[in-house]
C-alpha cells in the first residue's frame, strides 16, 4: 500500500502535468490557426504571382509584336527615303540637261 503523502504528491504532479498539457494544447491550437492563415496567404500570393506572370507573358508578346512592327516601319521609311533620294537625283539630273 502507498502512503498518503506519496499519493498526494503524485496527485499534485498529475494535476501540474494536466495543466501543462492544457497549456501546450492551447499553444498548439494557436500555432495551427497561424499556420492555416499563413497557408491561405501563401495560396493568395501564389495566385497573384501566377496572374502577374500571365500579365508579363502577355506584355512580352505584345512588346515582341510591337518591336517587329517597328522594324518593319523602319525598313519602310528607309525604303521610302531611298526612293525619294532617287527621285530627287533624277529631278536634279533632268534639270541639268
C-alpha positions, 0 to 999 in steps of 0.5 A: 500500500502507498502512503498518503503523502506519496499519493498526494504528491503524485496527485499534485504532479498529475494535476501540474502535468494536466495543466501543462498539457492544457497549456501546450494544447492551447499553444498548439491550437494557436500555432495551427490557426497561424499556420492555416492563415499563413497557408491561405496567404501563401495560396493568395500570393501564389495566385497573384504571382501566377496572374502577374506572370500571365500579365508579363507573358502577355506584355512580352508578346505584345512588346515582341509584336510591337518591336517587329512592327517597328522594324518593319516601319523602319525598313519602310521609311528607309525604303521610302527615303531611298526612293525619294533620294532617287527621285530627287537625283533624277529631278536634279539630273533632268534639270541639268540637261 
